[in-house]
Amino acid sequence: MKLIEDYVERFHNYTLPSPEKCFKLEDGDEFYIKKWITNGKINGEFKDIFEWIEKKYLNNKDNLKKTDRKKYDEIQRRFHIKTWRIIFLMSEYQIKYRYYTKVIESIKEKSFSGMESKEFLRLFQKE
């Protein structure tokens, strides 16, 4: 899997997409994760896919690192095993940040600094 080309730029502009859209499939990925690919696209939750990869290939009792070092290294490189959690957290954080920023801006538009506390809290009540 390949990280999208403009990941760093999008990170700095607070425009990261969902974790599933931060990666693009590369030739050969299907061999390892065909269960998670439908019509050439990733099908499933990002976190579930990567936890499945770790469980299936890296945490098994045969210890792939000792039995097939080449395959182990290929999986580490291909699927960003060391960094997928950071990518996930950054993407999720930015999605929530954008949502809550919009909520706060919306509330600011409906309020004014001279409001009493009771008036301000009424903004949150359903009518």
PLY file of the C-alpha trace (Angstrom):
ply
format ascii 1.0
element vertex 127
property float x
property float y
property float z
element edge 126
property int vertex1
property int vertex2
end_header
0.00 0.00 0.00
1.23 3.41 -0.86
0.58 6.54 1.17
-1.19 9.23 -0.90
1.29 11.59 -2.52
0.01 14.77 -0.90
-0.32 13.34 2.61
2.07 15.83 4.24
0.51 18.82 2.47
-2.99 17.69 3.44
-1.83 17.15 7.02
-0.58 20.73 7.25
-3.77 22.07 5.65
-6.04 20.06 8.00
-7.58 18.23 5.05
-6.58 14.61 5.61
-9.19 12.17 4.34
-10.43 9.14 6.23
-7.72 6.57 7.02
-9.00 4.26 4.28
-8.43 7.00 1.70
-4.90 7.81 2.90
-3.60 4.72 1.10
-3.67 3.47 -2.47
-3.22 -0.13 -3.46
-0.04 -1.21 -5.21
0.59 -4.20 -7.44
1.04 -7.24 -5.25
-1.03 -6.06 -2.29
-3.87 -8.39 -3.32
-1.65 -11.38 -2.59
-1.61 -10.48 1.10
-4.98 -8.81 1.64
-7.35 -10.13 -1.05
-9.96 -10.62 1.67
-10.10 -6.82 2.08
-10.20 -5.83 -1.61
-13.37 -5.53 -3.69
-13.34 -4.27 -7.29
-9.77 -3.02 -6.88
-10.56 -0.91 -3.82
-9.99 -1.33 -0.11
-13.14 -2.69 1.51
-13.22 -2.41 5.28
-12.19 -0.32 8.20
-8.55 0.78 8.17
-7.90 -0.28 11.74
-9.48 -3.72 11.21
-7.38 -4.36 8.10
-4.09 -3.52 9.76
-4.89 -5.43 12.94
-5.80 -8.41 10.74
-2.46 -8.12 8.88
-0.56 -8.05 12.16
-2.47 -11.01 13.55
-2.29 -13.13 10.39
1.28 -12.47 9.34
3.26 -11.06 12.25
1.87 -12.40 15.51
1.44 -16.04 14.61
2.97 -18.85 16.59
5.39 -19.74 13.77
6.96 -16.28 14.07
7.30 -15.25 10.43
10.32 -13.11 11.28
12.34 -16.26 11.99
10.82 -18.62 9.42
10.58 -16.37 6.35
12.53 -13.15 6.83
11.99 -12.03 3.22
8.18 -12.22 3.51
8.32 -10.54 6.93
10.34 -7.63 5.55
8.03 -7.35 2.52
4.95 -7.07 4.76
6.67 -4.52 7.01
7.58 -2.35 4.01
4.42 -2.81 1.97
1.90 -2.12 4.74
3.61 0.56 6.85
3.44 -1.68 9.90
5.57 0.65 12.02
3.57 3.78 11.19
-0.03 2.78 10.45
-1.25 3.72 13.92
0.16 7.24 13.61
-1.45 7.66 10.18
-4.75 6.44 11.63
-4.60 8.81 14.62
-3.68 11.85 12.52
-6.49 11.23 10.07
-9.09 10.57 12.76
-7.96 13.62 14.73
-8.27 15.91 11.74
-11.73 14.62 10.84
-12.92 15.32 14.39
-11.10 18.66 14.49
-12.83 19.84 11.30
-16.23 18.73 12.62
-15.88 20.41 15.99
-14.42 23.55 14.45
-17.55 23.86 12.30
-19.75 23.31 15.36
-17.94 25.98 17.36
-18.08 28.45 14.46
-21.80 27.78 14.08
-22.37 28.48 17.78
-20.29 31.65 17.61
-22.48 32.90 14.75
-25.62 32.42 16.88
-24.22 34.04 20.01
-22.73 37.35 21.00
-20.33 38.30 23.76
-22.91 40.26 25.78
-25.24 37.28 26.20
-26.11 36.08 29.66
-25.19 32.50 30.50
-28.82 31.35 30.42
-29.34 32.83 26.96
-26.16 31.19 25.69
-27.13 27.77 27.05
-30.53 28.02 25.35
-28.70 27.70 22.03
-28.16 24.03 22.88
-31.76 23.22 23.78
-34.08 21.57 21.33
-37.11 23.67 20.60
0 1
1 2
2 3
3 4
4 5
5 6
6 7
7 8
8 9
9 10
10 11
11 12
12 13
13 14
14 15
15 16
16 17
17 18
18 19
19 20
20 21
21 22
22 23
23 24
24 25
25 26
26 27
27 28
28 29
29 30
30 31
31 32
32 33
33 34
34 35
35 36
36 37
37 38
38 39
39 40
40 41
41 42
42 43
43 44
44 45
45 46
46 47
47 48
48 49
49 50
50 51
51 52
52 53
53 54
54 55
55 56
56 57
57 58
58 59
59 60
60 61
61 62
62 63
63 64
64 65
65 66
66 67
67 68
68 69
69 70
70 71
71 72
72 73
73 74
74 75
75 76
76 77
77 78
78 79
79 80
80 81
81 82
82 83
83 84
84 85
85 86
86 87
87 88
88 89
89 90
90 91
91 92
92 93
93 94
94 95
95 96
96 97
97 98
98 99
99 100
100 101
101 102
102 103
103 104
104 105
105 106
106 107
107 108
108 109
109 110
110 111
111 112
112 113
113 114
114 115
115 116
116 117
117 118
118 119
119 120
120 121
121 122
122 123
123 124
124 125
125 126
